[in-house]
């Protein structure tokens, strides 16, 4: 069983479109994250949710809106896609939101905006 | 604020040779340190972490890292590498208090040559 699963794995879309990436974890964790990895492999946190509540929002444009219907799911909606949004997006989860808990990552969603 | 510097973007090494991947960090607060590995087309996996105690930390797959507070370094080492160790390695830090907010380095690609 996959611990943290993301769909789709690949996503190619045109500028201006709206798209969503789904993430689910079956580990019973309380905290979930979205990270963005750019073309230079730089990995940066975007959001963190703990028990469905937003706890970290790293100055991400308003076009990005995470939604957590329950603590096992954290979906990422992106409106009006831009070329610069092309990246690999990783979902992750951890037991709780504090420093000493290991984060488990999904396999990533490669988003290409053309 | 915290940052992580991985000076080597690529490290080629022959199979069964030792390897050291360098990591330096800066932070205005006390931090915890991590090394993650990313195999091709996969998410990140935790190799090891330093929270407190002994400065020499042992992780999975025969890797170890040493925390050096005076030099603000957390270099990763392995005495004998295998082909299967070929991957991207990320050093990361997180503040030791408050919510987990991991900052990653830009990664080092370890290429093991047969």
Boltz contact constraints between the chains, C-beta under 6 A:
constraints:
  - contact:
      token1: [A, 41]
      token2: [B, 107]
      max_distance: 6.0
  - contact:
      token1: [A, 42]
      token2: [B, 106]
      max_distance: 6.0
  - contact:
      token1: [A, 43]
      token2: [B, 104]
      max_distance: 6.0
  - contact:
      token1: [A, 55]
      token2: [B, 99]
      max_distance: 6.0
  - contact:
      token1: [A, 56]
      token2: [B, 101]
      max_distance: 6.0
  - contact:
      token1: [A, 90]
      token2: [B, 43]
      max_distance: 6.0
  - contact:
      token1: [A, 97]
      token2: [B, 99]
      max_distance: 6.0
  - contact:
      token1: [A, 97]
      token2: [B, 100]
      max_distance: 6.0
  - contact:
      token1: [A, 98]
      token2: [B, 100]
      max_distance: 6.0
  - contact:
      token1: [A, 99]
      token2: [B, 32]
      max_distance: 6.0
  - contact:
      token1: [A, 99]
      token2: [B, 94]
      max_distance: 6.0
  - contact:
      token1: [A, 99]
      token2: [B, 96]
      max_distance: 6.0
  - contact:
      token1: [A, 99]
      token2: [B, 100]
      max_distance: 6.0
  - contact:
      token1: [A, 100]
      token2: [B, 51]
      max_distance: 6.0
  - contact:
      token1: [A, 102]
      token2: [B, 46]
      max_distance: 6.0
  - contact:
      token1: [A, 105]
      token2: [B, 43]
      max_distance: 6.0
  - contact:
      token1: [A, 105]
      token2: [B, 44]
      max_distance: 6.0
  - contact:
      token1: [A, 106]
      token2: [B, 43]
      max_distance: 6.0
  - contact:
      token1: [A, 107]
      token2: [B, 42]
      max_distance: 6.0
  - contact:
      token1: [A, 107]
      token2: [B, 43]
      max_distance: 6.0
  - contact:
      token1: [A, 108]
      token2: [B, 43]
      max_distance: 6.0
